[in-house]
Amino acid sequence: MKTKIKTFAMMLALATCAAFLALCFATLFGGCAGAREGKRASLKIVNWNAQTFFDANNDGIEYSNFQKSKKWGEAAYKERLKKLCRAIKVLDGDVVILEEIENEGILHDISNALAGENWNPKKVYRYGCFSKKKNSSIGCAVISRHELCGFKIHSLDVRAENSRAPSMRPLMEVDLLIAKNKFSSGKKSRALKIFVNHWKSKSGGEEESKIWRRWQEGLLAQKISDARSDTTLPAIICAGDFNQDISEFNFIDIDAIEAEDFCNAPNIEFAMLFSREKIFVYSPWPEFSGEEGSYFFRDKWERIDHFFACGQIALKEFSPQTSGAWAYEDGRPKPFKIYSLNGYSDHLPISCVVEF
C-alpha cells in the first residue's frame, strides 16, 4: 500500500501591454503576508470550465474529435479564442479561473487579445499561471489583474485502493497579493490564497468515481489545514469544477462549530486524508435563490462548479452567469460543438465578489 502527495512549483508571470506579452518563469515557495487590520480589499472572481479549449496545433494529446475534425484549425481556433475573450471582457473578473485549457500558450493568446482591446491599465491581466498533469490533454489556468506568487501544484499518487487510480488533475495553489497602494487607507498588503480544482468526472460510473473525488477532497482539506498560521485560517477561496453537486457534499450543523475565524458561517465540511480532523468551509449555493445551476445535463440543472470560502474572507454577490452570449435565453449554457464550431461551453461561468 502506497500513497504519495507530490508538490512542485512553477510560475508564469504575464506582463502585458497592448499587443506585447512577456513571459517570465520563476520557482517560488511560501506565501504572501497578509493583514487583518485596516480596510478590506475587494475582488470579483470568475470561474469557468471552458470545455476542451485546444489550440490549433495537433500535438497528439487532443481529444479524438478535435484530431479528426476537418474544420478545426488556425481560423477556427482564432474565432473561438475571440469569443472567449469577448466573454471574459463582459464578465470583467479581477481574477478569472479556467478549467479545460490545453496549455499555457493559450494564456498568452488570451492576455494579448484582452490587452489589445483595453487601454485601461487597471483592466489588464498581467499575471497568470497554468498547470496540468504530464501528457494529459487539458489543465487549469488563472489570469489576474493582481500579482500572483507562491505557486504550487499538488498531485496524488494513490496505491491504497483495490482498483488502479485513474488520471487525476493536480490541485493548484497560488497566492494573490494586493499591494497597500491599491486600496485607500490600507496599512498593509492583502493576500488571498486560491486553490483551483478540477476533480474526477463521473465517467466510468458515479459510485466508482466517487472514491477518487474523496481523495481529492482530502488533499484539498490537507492543504487548507497546512495554510493555517498558528490557529488562524488566512483568506482562502477554493474554486473550480468539482464534478460533484453541492447536494453530494457533507453539510454541517452551523451551531455545532465555532466560527470566529469565518466571515461566512460554514455549511460544508471536508474530510482530511489521514486524520479525523474536518475542515469547515462556506458554499454560497445553499443560499442561492434561483433555480439555475452551472451545468445542464439530461434536462436537469446541476451545481457542480463551486466557490468554497474559509478564513478571513467574505464571499458575496454569488451567481451563475445566465445572461450573455454564452447562454441561451432560458439561461442554459451553449455547449461548443466541433462539427459546427458554434457555442461556448457546456458549463456556465460562475462569479462572486470576495472581501478580505
C-alpha positions in Angstrom: 0.0 0.0 0.0 1.5 3.3 -1.1 0.1 6.8 -1.1 2.1 9.8 -2.2 1.4 13.5 -2.3 3.7 15.3 -4.7 4.3 19.0 -4.6 6.2 21.2 -7.0 6.1 24.8 -8.2 6.5 26.8 -11.4 5.1 30.3 -12.0 4.1 32.1 -15.1 4.0 35.9 -14.8 2.2 37.6 -17.6 3.2 41.2 -18.2 1.1 42.7 -21.0 0.9 46.0 -22.9 -1.2 46.3 -26.0 -0.1 43.6 -28.3 3.1 42.5 -26.4 3.4 39.7 -23.9 6.5 38.9 -21.9 6.5 35.5 -20.1 8.7 35.0 -17.0 9.4 31.8 -15.2 10.3 31.6 -11.6 10.3 29.0 -8.8 8.6 30.4 -5.8 7.9 28.9 -2.4 5.9 30.2 0.6 3.1 32.7 0.7 2.4 36.4 0.8 2.0 38.0 4.1 -1.5 39.4 4.6 -3.1 41.6 7.2 -6.2 41.5 9.2 -6.4 45.2 10.2 -7.3 48.2 8.0 -9.6 48.5 5.1 -10.6 45.3 3.3 -9.7 44.5 -0.3 -12.5 43.6 -2.7 -12.2 41.4 -5.8 -14.5 39.9 -8.4 -13.7 36.3 -9.2 -15.0 34.3 -12.2 -14.7 30.6 -12.6 -15.4 28.8 -15.9 -14.9 25.4 -17.3 -14.1 26.4 -20.9 -14.9 22.9 -22.3 -12.0 21.3 -24.1 -10.3 24.5 -25.2 -7.5 23.4 -27.5 -5.2 25.5 -29.7 -4.7 25.0 -33.4 -1.8 22.6 -33.2 -2.2 18.9 -33.3 0.1 17.5 -30.7 -1.4 14.1 -30.4 -2.9 14.7 -27.0 -6.1 16.4 -28.1 -9.4 14.6 -27.8 -10.2 12.5 -30.9 -13.0 14.6 -32.2 -10.5 17.6 -32.5 -7.9 15.4 -34.1 -10.3 14.0 -36.7 -12.1 17.3 -37.4 -11.6 18.8 -40.8 -13.0 22.1 -39.6 -10.7 22.6 -36.6 -7.5 24.6 -37.4 -6.0 28.0 -37.1 -9.0 30.0 -38.3 -11.4 28.1 -36.0 -9.1 28.5 -33.0 -8.8 32.2 -33.5 -12.5 32.6 -33.8 -13.1 30.6 -30.6 -10.4 32.5 -28.8 -12.0 35.8 -29.9 -15.4 34.6 -28.5 -13.9 33.5 -25.2 -12.1 36.9 -24.8 -15.2 38.8 -25.5 -17.0 36.8 -22.8 -14.1 37.4 -20.3 -14.3 41.1 -21.0 -18.0 41.1 -20.4 -17.7 39.1 -17.2 -15.0 41.6 -16.0 -13.5 39.5 -13.2 -10.4 40.7 -11.4 -9.4 37.0 -11.3 -10.5 34.5 -14.0 -10.1 30.8 -13.3 -10.4 28.5 -16.2 -10.6 24.7 -16.5 -10.0 22.5 -19.6 -7.3 24.7 -21.1 -4.8 22.8 -23.2 -1.6 24.7 -22.5 0.0 28.0 -21.2 0.3 29.3 -24.7 -3.5 29.9 -24.7 -3.0 32.2 -21.7 -0.5 34.2 -23.8 -3.2 34.5 -26.5 -6.0 35.4 -24.1 -3.8 38.1 -22.3 -2.6 39.5 -25.6 -6.1 39.7 -27.1 -7.6 41.3 -24.0 -4.7 43.8 -23.6 -5.1 44.8 -27.3 -8.7 45.8 -26.8 -8.2 47.6 -23.4 -6.1 50.7 -22.7 -7.1 50.9 -19.1 -4.1 49.6 -17.2 -6.3 48.5 -14.2 -8.1 46.1 -16.5 -5.1 44.3 -17.9 -4.4 40.7 -16.8 -0.7 41.0 -16.1 -0.3 37.7 -14.2 -1.2 34.1 -14.9 -0.4 30.5 -14.1 -1.2 27.2 -15.6 -0.9 23.5 -14.5 -1.7 20.1 -15.9 -0.5 16.5 -15.5 2.3 15.5 -17.8 0.9 14.1 -21.1 -2.7 14.9 -20.3 -4.9 16.8 -22.6 -6.2 19.7 -20.5 -5.3 21.7 -17.4 -6.3 24.6 -15.2 -5.4 28.3 -15.6 -5.6 31.6 -13.7 -5.3 35.1 -15.1 -5.2 38.0 -12.7 -5.0 41.8 -12.6 -3.1 41.5 -9.3 0.2 39.9 -8.5 0.3 36.1 -8.1 3.0 34.4 -6.1 3.8 31.3 -4.1 2.6 29.0 -6.9 2.5 25.2 -6.1 1.0 22.1 -7.6 -0.1 19.1 -5.5 -0.6 15.7 -7.1 -1.9 12.5 -5.8 -0.4 9.1 -6.4 -2.8 6.7 -4.7 -2.0 3.0 -4.4 -4.2 2.2 -1.4 -7.4 1.1 -3.2 -8.4 -2.2 -4.7 -8.6 -0.6 -8.2 -6.0 1.3 -10.1 -6.2 5.1 -9.7 -7.3 7.0 -12.8 -5.5 10.0 -14.0 -6.4 12.8 -11.6 -5.7 16.5 -12.3 -3.4 18.2 -9.7 -4.6 20.8 -7.2 -3.2 24.3 -8.0 -2.3 26.6 -5.1 -1.5 30.2 -5.7 -1.4 33.4 -3.6 -2.8 36.7 -4.8 -1.3 39.8 -3.4 -2.9 43.3 -3.4 -0.3 45.9 -2.6 -1.3 48.5 0.0 -1.3 51.3 -2.6 -4.1 49.5 -4.5 -6.8 50.5 -2.0 -7.1 53.6 0.2 -6.2 53.7 3.9 -4.9 50.2 3.9 -1.9 49.9 6.2 -0.5 46.6 4.8 -0.8 44.4 1.7 -3.7 41.9 1.4 -3.2 38.3 0.5 -5.7 35.8 -0.8 -4.9 32.1 -1.1 -6.6 30.4 -4.1 -7.0 26.7 -4.6 -8.0 25.7 -8.2 -9.7 22.3 -8.6 -10.9 20.0 -11.4 -12.0 16.8 -9.8 -12.5 13.4 -11.3 -15.6 13.2 -13.5 -18.3 10.6 -13.1 -17.4 8.8 -16.3 -17.0 5.2 -15.6 -19.8 5.3 -13.0 -20.9 7.7 -10.3 -20.1 5.4 -7.4 -16.9 4.0 -8.9 -15.5 7.6 -9.4 -16.7 8.8 -6.0 -13.8 7.3 -4.2 -11.3 9.3 -6.2 -13.1 12.6 -5.6 -12.9 11.7 -1.9 -9.2 11.5 -2.3 -9.1 14.9 -4.0 -11.3 16.3 -1.2 -8.9 15.0 1.3 -5.9 16.6 -0.5 -7.7 19.9 -0.6 -8.6 19.7 3.1 -5.0 18.9 4.0 -3.6 21.9 2.1 -6.2 24.2 3.7 -5.0 22.9 7.0 -1.4 23.4 6.1 -2.2 27.1 5.3 -3.1 27.8 8.9 -1.0 30.4 10.7 -1.0 29.2 14.3 -4.7 28.7 14.9 -5.9 31.2 12.3 -7.0 30.5 8.7 -5.9 33.1 6.2 -8.3 34.3 3.5 -8.9 31.3 1.3 -11.1 30.7 -1.8 -11.4 27.2 -3.4 -12.8 27.3 -6.9 -13.2 25.0 -9.9 -15.2 22.2 -11.5 -15.6 19.6 -8.7 -17.8 17.3 -10.8 -20.0 16.9 -7.7 -23.3 18.6 -7.0 -23.5 20.7 -3.8 -26.0 18.1 -2.5 -23.3 15.5 -2.6 -21.0 17.3 -0.1 -21.2 16.8 3.6 -23.4 19.5 5.2 -22.7 20.5 8.8 -24.6 21.9 11.8 -23.6 25.6 11.9 -24.5 25.7 15.6 -22.1 22.9 16.4 -18.9 24.7 15.5 -17.0 27.8 16.4 -16.9 30.3 13.6 -14.8 33.1 15.0 -12.3 32.9 12.1 -15.0 32.9 9.4 -16.8 35.9 7.8 -19.4 33.5 6.3 -20.9 30.8 8.6 -19.5 27.4 7.4 -22.0 25.0 5.9 -19.8 22.3 4.3 -17.1 20.1 5.8 -14.1 18.5 4.0 -12.6 15.3 5.5 -8.8 15.2 5.9 -6.8 12.4 4.3 -5.2 10.7 7.3 -6.9 12.1 10.4 -10.4 12.7 11.8 -10.0 16.5 11.5 -12.6 18.3 9.5 -12.1 21.5 7.5 -15.1 23.8 7.5 -15.9 25.9 4.5 -18.7 28.1 3.2 -20.6 27.5 0.0 -23.0 30.1 -1.4 -25.1 27.5 -3.4 -27.4 26.6 -0.5 -28.4 30.3 -0.1 -28.8 30.9 -3.9 -32.5 31.5 -4.6 -32.5 30.8 -8.3 -33.4 27.5 -10.0 -30.3 27.5 -12.2 -27.1 25.6 -11.7 -23.8 25.8 -13.6 -24.3 22.7 -15.7 -27.3 21.4 -17.6 -27.4 17.6 -18.2 -30.2 15.3 -19.2 -32.8 18.1 -18.8 -31.6 18.8 -15.3 -29.6 21.6 -13.6 -26.5 20.6 -11.7 -24.5 22.7 -9.3 -21.0 21.2 -9.9 -18.9 24.3 -10.3 -18.1 25.9 -6.9 -16.6 28.5 -4.7 -15.8 27.5 -1.2 -14.5 30.2 1.2 -12.9 29.9 4.6 -10.9 32.1 7.0 -10.8 35.9 6.9 -12.9 36.3 3.7 -16.4 37.4 3.0 -18.0 35.9 -0.2 -20.8 38.0 -1.7 -22.8 38.5 -4.8 -22.6 34.9 -6.0 -24.4 33.7 -9.1 -24.1 31.6 -12.2 -23.9 33.9 -15.2 -27.0 33.1 -17.2 -27.1 36.3 -19.3 -24.6 36.5 -22.1 -23.7 35.3 -25.5 -22.6 32.0 -23.8 -26.1 31.2 -22.7 -29.5 30.6 -24.3 -32.4 32.8 -23.5 -33.6 30.4 -20.8 -30.1 30.5 -19.1 -28.8 27.1 -20.2 -25.2 27.1 -21.4 -24.4 26.9 -25.1 -22.0 24.0 -25.5 -19.2 24.2 -28.0 -19.9 21.9 -31.0 -16.9 20.8 -33.0 -19.0 19.9 -36.0 -20.5 23.4 -36.3 -17.8 25.4 -34.4 -20.7 27.1 -32.6 -21.2 27.6 -28.9 -19.0 28.4 -26.0 -19.0 25.8 -23.2 -21.3 23.2 -21.6 -20.8 25.0 -18.3 -21.9 28.4 -17.2 -19.4 30.8 -15.7 -20.0 31.5 -12.0 -18.9 34.7 -10.3 -18.6 36.2 -6.8 -17.2 39.2 -5.0 -14.8 38.5 -2.2 -13.6 40.9 0.6 -10.6 40.1 2.6 
